[in-house]
């Protein structure tokens, strides 16, 4: 997929946050199986206050990713997360579509 | 991600250079491949480098099989060249920009191609064949021909159909399009080349207004971009 430049440029926004002295973590979809709403390469930037720009799913796992991003911002150690659920669990947590995604979360230094 | 890598990545993207950011998903170490240059704290061996180059060529970000490496490809934006600064173009241009296209409007008619009608868009008033030769449509470019005027549309199509553009569309009814094909055939284009033109342009979604026609065009270009099967064929349209 092609990344677009512009007001929705996640990396540009993340860089601006860094310039403001904010702590920032970046989440990137690195693999998908089955149906998933956002393709490989999709990114979400999060700051320590939980502000977000971009997305790694249709909104179903962002909450969990933001939570993990908090500890990545603390420790500086990157994490590789995997989300995938069966359909009967779909309304509890994870992806309602039944797909699986791997998300890499790193701190911007 | 280190600040230096982020800045190098953003600089390359601003310059519209294709680059790949390679991340070791276990260690977080990264390398940025920019042309022949590799920077960062991750060392890439020759065979891996070749696979990353292929990922860039294929425009496909992916985890490299049997490694812990993720190659994130950042290619320059898709391009859309719109020939004819007409009413439909006024809707199509901002929609295409939202969809991630870098849009250029070509129209030698000064009254049409004004900044007031097309704010924040690259415009050229060259004759369409010269403009298209200069812009050089490649496999990441869509060309949309909207003037309805053979003396502008035909030169644009003559150049475009010799290019690798992934989508070529031309406005006009079935009747207009048949006449256009006959003219271009006279000018020496092959049947294979002519078959590349989506005409009448756009998916058959019953589009009436300029904005709706723009949606049908953008949808058809999207379909071509992703190689989706044509579910609906355009009927006699505008």
Interface residues (C-beta under 8 A of the other chain):
Chain A: X1 X2 X3 X4 X5 X6 X11 X12 X14 X15 X18 X26 X28 X30 X31 X39 X40 X41 X77 X78 X80 X102 X104 X106 X107 X108 X109
Chain B: X1 X2 X3 X6 X7 X9 X10 X13 X14 X23 X25 X26 X27 X28 X59 X61 X62 X63 X70 X72 X73 X74 X75 X77 X78 X97 X100 X140
